[in-house]
């Protein structure tokens, strides 16, 4: 059975300072000692969770996407995280999935955080992105999407489960960290998949504190990695054999309701 090695980067972010954030993150990535295949950055990794896309958003030909291409190529990794993107007069909180060969996919955050007025500045996406690496199928989502389980719900396809790994990138505040940790475990249990949640640490420009609590969780809901309240770069290898064993012994995912998302 195949394995998948993932590095999570839980970092403080410098408020609305793109060049400084990219430099800092590039140093962290260059310092990874283990051989890794996917590196996961937080939500809005180059600015923090800012509501100023008019001033800070880039296009897909901009500095940050070009930086992702360079770092992905030089390190031989898949690199992912979200950033502000302007496209056809709209702004998106867009997760980019960058391959070492310069090809990429993207997912626009569907559930915008109205409590923080994200819906007043960004447009929602309407399509999920399920990527593939070494036969692993990976569902990619952003922060507030975590509160909406239907959007992540495993589908029973003709070839088996729809995906094997669910990744959330986030700027999730400390004051709601209990919900973050609980819902990540719930997504793993109900979808019988691995879950990776990568959050930032530190205070943002609005004095909102983030305590990290990045997690890696197995298909039974057991926590394989958890780091709170400090910066951390962690590499972990996921086992496909364990995933298949859980699904074969307890095939609960096959009994899920059939539905369509409008």
N, C-alpha and C positions, 0 to 999 in steps of 0.2 A: 504494500500500500504506500501511497505517496505521502510526503510530509510537506508542510508549508511553513517557512520561517519568516516571522514578522517582527519588525522593530517599531515600537511606539515611542514617540517623543512628547513627553509631558513637559511643557516649557512655559515660563513667563513670556509674555509678548510685550514689546515696546509699543506704546499707544500711537497708532497712525504713523509709524516710522517704518516705511516699507524697506528701505535699503538696509537699515540696522537689523531688522528682523531676518531678512534673507541672509545677511552675513552671519548672524548668530546661528541660524538653523543650518547653514552650510557647514559651519564648524562642527556642530553636533553630529551631523551625518558623516562627515569625514572622520570623526573620532570613533565610529562604530567598529569594534574590533572583530565581532563575530561575522561570519558570512550570512548575509540576509537577503531576502528576495523582495520584500515589500516594506517600505517605510511610511508610517502614518503620522501626519502632522495634525494639529488641532484645526478647528473651524476658523476661518479668516486669519490664517497663520501669518499673513504679512502685515496686518493692521490691528488686530483685535476686533471685537464685535462692534464696529462703528456704524452709525447711521448717516454717514456722509459719503455715499457713493458718488454723488455729483462731483466731489472733489478728488476722490481716491480710487474710483473704479478704473479698471483697465480693459482693453480688448483682449481677445485670445491671441493677438500678436504682440501683446505688451511685455513689459519687463519681467513680470512674475512668471508667466507661462514660459517665456524663454529661459528663465532661471531654472524652472522645473525640468525643461528639456536637457539643459546642461548638466544639472546635478544627477538626473536619472541616468544619462548616458555615461558620465564619468565614473559613477559608482556601480553601474550595472544592476540597478534596482527599479522596481515599480515605485513611484513616488505619488502620494495622494494627500489631499487636504483641500479646504475650500478657501475661496477668495471672492472679492467683488468683481463682477464682470459686467461691462456694458455691451449690449447687443441690440441693434435696431431700435435705439431709443429707450430701451428698458434696462433695468439693473437686476442682476441675479446674484444670489449667494450660491456660487457654483463650486461644486466639488469636481476637481480635475483628477483623472486617473492617467498618469503619465508613464508610458513605457520607455525602456532604454533606447528604442529605435526612433523615438520622436513622435510616434503615433500616440493618440490619446482618446479617451472617452470622457464624457462629463455628465454630471447629474445636478440639476437645479433644485435646490431645497423646496420641497412642496409645502410644508407647514411652516408658515412665517410667524414669528413670535410677536403677536399683537400686543402683548403686555409690555413689550419693549419697543413698540411702534415699528417693528421690522416690516410689517405689511404696508406701511405708509411710504416706504422707500424702495422696496424690492418687489419684483414680480415672482409669483410662485411657479415652480415647475409642474409638469403633469406626467412625466415618464420616469419610471425607475431605470436604474442602470445596474445590470448584473454582469460583472466582468468574469473573465476566466484566466486562471493561472495554473499550469501544470495539472489540468483536469479538475481543479477546485473552482467552484462557482461562488462568486462573492457579490453580495448585495450591499450597495453603498448608499448611506444615508447621512443626514446632517442634523445634529443636536435636537431641536424641538420635535423632529420627526419621531423621536423615541416615544413620545406620549401617545402616539396613534398606531396601535398594534395592527390594524387592518392593512396599513400601508406596507408593513413588513411581513405580512402573513405568508407563510410557506404554502406554495401551491403544489399539488400532486400532478406531475407531468407524466407522459408516457414513458420517459426514461428514468423516473424517480423523483426525488425531492428537487425543488426548483433551485435551491442554493445550499451551500455548505457552511458559509461564513457570512456573518452580518457585521459590518463596520459602521460605527457612528463616530464622526468627528464633531467636537463640541467646544463651546465657551459656556459651560453650565455653571451657574453661580453656586457658591458654597451653601447659601441659605436653603437651597433645595437639593442638596447632595443626597439625602436619603432617597428621594424619588429617583434620582439618577442611578444609584446603585441597585435599587430594587427593580426598576424597569429593565435595566440591562440583563439582570438575571432572569426576569420573566420572559424576555424575548428569546433567550437561549433555550429555556425549558419548553415553551409553547411551540417553537419552531424546530426543536431538536437539531440545533446547529451551534457552532462556535460563535461567540460574540466578542468583538473587540470595541471598546469605547475609549477614545482618546480625548482628554480634556486639557485645558490650560490650567496654570496656576497663577497666583498673584492678582493684584488689583488692576482694573482697567481705567480708562480715562474718566469714567463716571463714578469711580470709587466703589465699583462692584467687585467683591472679592471672590476668587475662584480657588477652590481647594484641591483641584485635580481629581483624585479618585479614578484615574484611568484604570481600566479593568480588562482582563482577558478571562473568559468564562467558557467552560466546556458544555457539551450538549445536555448534560444532566443538571446544569446550573451551578456546578462547583467552580469556585474562583481559583484560577491558575496563577493570576498575577493581580496585585492591587497596590497602588502607590498613592498616598495622600500627602498633600501640603508641601511638596517639594519637587523641584525639577528632577526629571529622571529619563534616561534613555534605556529601554529594556528590550531585549531580543528573546523571543520564545518560539519554539517549534511546535506546530500543531500536527496531530497524528490523524490521518484519514482512517486508519484501521479502527481507532477508538470510536470515531463518528459512525462508521458503518456498523460496528458492533452494537452500539446503542440503538440505532434505527432498526436493525434486524431483530433485536430482542424485544424492543418496545416500539412497535411501528405505529405510534399514536398519530403521527403526522398524516398518515393515510386516511384518517377518519375526519379530517377537517372539512368544514363546510365549503361548498363551491360557491363562488361569488365573483362579480365583476365590479371593478372600481370605476366610477364615472369620472 
